[in-house]
Amino acid sequence: MRVHLCVVGRLRAGPERDLIDDYLKRFDKTGRAHSLGPVSVHEVEDKKGGGMAAEAKLLRKALPTGAVICALDERGEVMTSPAFAHRMERWRDTGAQDLAFVIGGADGIDPSLRSEANQLLSFGKMVWPHMLVRVMLSEQLYRAASILGNSPYHRV
């Protein structure tokens, strides 16, 4: 199952980029044995200042046709890392070819796009900067592949 990160904003060189690159490389290597990956990053940027609606339009263009959509949203489900890994496993096992994670801009995800998601996922009750959410999601993807492979990376 191919994995796509459809995100608002362009990530420049720096510590966040280094962390994301490292975790996604690890995920691609570890996930391959479990039919997960590769990961593609689709960055969109609303240069005209159209707000969440314009960002949603750009994000929809980045979404692969027929993809399972998991939107990162503060109102989403909070789950454990093993539960996240097994959710990905179920999507893969039910025939999903593409899994797209959507991360909105500073104002979040337009409600119309949020309502199209198959899953809303939250990294807790706090609001996180969208660039840090990208780091945390990248790490959780690697952790999920490690869990599915019974790797010692994830400790209970």
C-alpha positions in Angstrom: 0.0 0.0 0.0 1.5 3.3 -1.1 1.5 6.0 1.5 1.1 9.7 0.7 1.7 12.7 2.9 -0.5 15.5 1.5 0.5 18.6 3.4 0.1 22.4 3.3 3.4 24.2 3.3 6.9 23.7 2.0 9.4 22.3 4.4 12.8 24.0 4.2 16.2 22.5 5.2 16.6 22.3 8.9 16.1 19.9 11.9 12.5 19.1 11.0 13.4 18.2 7.4 16.3 16.0 8.7 14.0 14.1 11.2 11.3 13.6 8.5 13.8 12.4 5.9 15.3 10.0 8.4 12.0 8.5 9.6 10.6 8.2 6.1 13.7 6.4 4.9 13.4 4.0 7.9 9.7 3.5 7.1 10.4 2.8 3.4 13.0 0.1 4.4 11.0 -1.5 7.3 7.6 -1.2 5.7 8.6 -2.9 2.4 8.5 -6.3 4.1 4.9 -5.6 5.1 3.7 -4.2 1.8 3.7 -0.6 3.2 5.2 2.2 1.2 6.9 3.8 -0.4 6.1 7.2 1.0 5.4 10.2 -1.3 5.3 13.7 0.0 3.0 16.1 -1.8 3.4 19.7 -0.6 0.9 22.3 -1.6 1.0 26.1 -1.0 -1.8 28.6 -1.4 0.1 31.6 -2.7 -3.1 33.6 -3.3 -4.2 33.6 0.3 -7.5 31.9 -0.2 -7.5 30.3 3.2 -8.7 26.8 4.2 -11.0 26.4 1.2 -8.2 27.1 -1.3 -5.8 24.8 0.6 -8.5 22.1 0.5 -8.8 22.4 -3.3 -5.0 22.0 -3.7 -4.9 19.1 -1.3 -7.7 17.3 -3.2 -5.6 17.5 -6.3 -2.7 15.9 -4.5 -4.9 13.0 -3.2 -4.6 9.8 -5.3 -7.9 8.6 -6.7 -9.5 6.1 -4.4 -7.1 6.6 -1.6 -8.1 6.0 2.0 -7.9 9.5 3.6 -6.7 10.0 7.1 -6.8 13.6 8.2 -4.7 14.9 11.1 -7.1 16.9 13.1 -7.4 18.0 16.8 -11.0 16.6 16.8 -9.8 13.2 15.6 -9.4 9.9 17.4 -6.5 9.6 19.8 -5.0 6.1 19.5 -2.0 4.1 20.8 0.8 3.4 18.4 -0.1 -0.3 18.2 -3.7 0.6 17.4 -2.4 2.9 14.6 -0.2 0.2 13.2 -3.1 -2.3 13.2 -5.4 0.3 11.5 -2.9 0.7 8.7 -2.6 -3.1 8.5 -6.4 -3.4 8.2 -6.5 -0.8 5.4 -3.8 -2.7 3.6 -5.5 -6.0 4.1 -8.8 -4.8 2.8 -7.3 -3.9 -0.5 -6.4 -0.2 -0.2 -3.8 0.6 -2.8 -3.1 4.2 -1.4 -3.3 5.7 2.0 -3.2 9.5 2.1 -2.5 11.4 5.3 -3.7 15.0 5.1 -2.1 17.8 7.2 -3.6 21.2 6.9 -2.1 24.6 7.3 -2.0 26.9 10.3 -5.8 27.1 10.4 -6.4 23.4 10.0 -8.3 21.5 7.4 -11.4 22.9 5.6 -14.5 21.2 7.1 -15.6 20.0 3.6 -12.3 18.1 3.2 -12.4 16.9 6.8 -15.8 15.4 6.2 -14.4 13.4 3.2 -11.8 11.6 5.4 -12.2 8.0 6.2 -10.4 8.6 9.5 -9.7 11.7 11.7 -6.5 11.2 13.7 -5.3 13.4 16.6 -1.9 13.4 18.3 -3.6 14.6 21.6 -5.8 17.3 22.9 -3.1 20.0 22.4 -2.7 21.8 19.0 0.7 21.2 17.3 2.4 23.3 14.7 1.8 21.5 11.3 5.5 21.1 10.7 5.9 19.2 14.0 2.9 17.1 13.1 4.8 16.0 10.0 7.7 14.9 12.1 5.4 13.1 14.5 3.5 11.4 11.7 6.7 10.3 10.0 8.0 8.8 13.3 4.6 7.0 13.8 4.7 5.5 10.3 8.2 4.0 11.1 7.0 2.9 14.5 3.9 1.2 12.9 6.1 -0.7 10.5 8.4 -1.7 13.4 5.4 -2.9 15.4 4.1 -5.0 12.5 7.5 -6.5 12.1 7.9 -7.3 15.9 10.9 -5.0 16.0 12.3 -4.0 19.4 12.0 -0.3 18.4 8.6 -0.1 20.0 8.6 -1.1 23.7 5.4 -1.6 25.6 
